[in-house]
Every structure is written in structure tokens, then in C-alpha cells.
Amino acid sequence: MTSSANTMIDVQGVSRAFHTAGTTVHAVRDVSLEVARGEFLAIIGRSGSGKTTLLNLIAGLDKPDSGAVFVDGEDITKYGDREMTEFRRHTIGFVFQSFGLLPLLSAAENVELALRIAGAGLRDRGRRTDELLEQVGLTPRAGHRPYELSGGEQQRVAVARALANEPPLLIADEPTGELDSATGAQIFQLLRDVAASGVTVVTATHDPFVIEHVDRIVEMDDGALVSKPADEEPAPAAPGPARRALPPRRPPPGV
């Protein structure tokens, strides 16, 4: 591996094809990409361009047919099932388009559950849950269940849950896909703040407002990058300590 110590993600010549009903779909074609620590990167492209498949390869949810994916200096393509589970549990936070909250749990309980699964003690779970809900501006809504929250509030809870274990990498797949434009812009600003704290954020999106918040945009078309950012130096990480606490955010009512 030749990437610098400032590199969080190094995708090297990765390809992935799917074979269904006698047809081969080349979802990702020889993609190389570097992402710096603390960078906020957006992957854009039309539906079917390969954005989500590339995210899945970076996150270890899928394995490439060829090439390698390094995350935090480790070649995750060589991991077995147990190693991959530990990697995802401690290295990556996930934010999805559909929020993915448990409907019978409150906002606080949804966040706390992620900490419980990770083995955090009762006292640490309570403290960390309070910190995260304050970070995303939802302390007053901690006791509300998902159906009592707006779409934007639910996605804020999802971001808080994704950050529960203080992962160095956050993967967000179409995080504003079910939100209106104003609320979507607020979610991207929240992710911008997360990146400013030292977390590397990679998102796949169709949202045109993403350009106002990210450090860099790459475009995919037919499984390939339209431009080859691997030939460029990754953007420098945001200054400051990697785990700087973010100031409380107070979204407008109903967001």
C-alpha cells in the first residue's frame, strides 16, 4: 500500500459484477479512489451508476471481484466473516435513506441500543446517549418514538445512532432521499459538522444541495468514475482533535 498516513480510504482498481438470469451487470468497473481523514466526500450519479455498490464495497458489506479496499490502513478484502463484523462494528457508522429506527423504541432508546450491542456499560450508555442527542439537537425529543418525529428528526436520530461508537468513518447512502430540500440541507450541514470533528464522511446522493456542504464530489457513470480523483492528493483533514465534541444544534421546530 502506497497511500499516505492521512488517507482513510484507499480503493485500488476495484471491480464488481453481478450475474442474474444469464446477464452480467458490471456495477463497478476498475474504480480507484482515495479519501482523506476528516474529508466529506459525495459520490453522485444517476440510479444504477454504481454508487451504492461502491459504498457497500468500502463498508465491507460486499467484496470486490478484483482489486483491494484499504480502510484505515487495513486491507478489508482479506477479512473473514468474524473480522469483518468487528470492523463494521467499531470502524463504520451507517446512515440509510429509510432511517432504520426501531418503531417501539424512543429516540434515546434507539441510540442506546447501538451502545448496548457494542458492550458499553449502563452508565456510559446513558452519558453517551445524552451527548449524541444534544449533538444532533434532539435533547427535547429524546423520549419520542419515531412516529412522533418528523423525517428530519428521525434522520438526526439515525446520525446519532451511527456515531454511538465514535467510528472514524461514516457511510451515508442517500441520507436525504426521503426528505424535502430544506430538511435535506440541514442533514447535510449536520454531516458537515460531523466531518469537521475529524470523522471521514462518504455519502452517495442525488441531492443537488450536497455541493454546498462537501469537500469534494466524484461522479459515477456505468460503474466507473467520470473523473479519476485517485491521481490527486486527498483533501486535508479538518483541523482540531479527531474527537472534538460538536456544539449543540437546534433545528427549527418540526425539522
VENRAMO-V116182 format. One line per field, one symbol per residue. ss: DSSP state (H for helix, E for strand, L for the rest). phi: phi as a letter, one per 20 degrees, with the letter a starting at -180 (. if undefined). psi: psi as a letter, one per 20 degrees, with the letter a starting at -180 (. if undefined). A space follows every 50 residues. Layout:
ss=???
phi=???
psi=???
//
This chain:
ss=LLLLLLEEEEEEEEEEEEEELLEEEEEEEEEEEEEELLLEEEEELLLLLL HHHHHHHHLLLLLLLEEEEEELLEEHHHLLHHHHHHHHHHHEEEEELLLL LLLLLEHHHHHHHHHHHLLLLHHHHHHHHHHHHHHLLLHHHLLLEHHHLL HHHHHHHHHHHHLLLLLLEEEEELLLLLLLHHHHHHHHHHHHHHHHLLLE EEEELLLHHHHHLLLEEEEEELLEELLLHHHLLLLLLLLLLLLLLLLLLL LLLLL
phi=.dfefeeecceclecbcddclmdddefcclecbdcffmedddddqfgneo gfffgfffemebdffbnbcdclndeffefeffffffgffddcddcdfemm effedfgfffffgfffffnffgffffffffffffgemcgfdgeeegfedf gffffffffgffegelffcddcelfdfddfffffffffffffffffeoef cccdbdffffffceebccddblncffcdffedfffffffoffcffefgdc fggne
psi=pjrriipgpopolpqpqpopljpponhpolpppqpqpjqopporrrpjij ghggghghijirqqhraqoppkipniiiqagghhghghhihpqpprhjgk qphiqrgghgghghhghijqrgghggghgggghhhjkjgijhjqrhijqr ghhhhgghggghjgjlqipppoolijhjqrgghhhhghhghghghhiipp ppqpqioiihhihrhqpqpqpkiqpgqniiiqpqqqqqrrqhkppqqpqn qqpj.
//
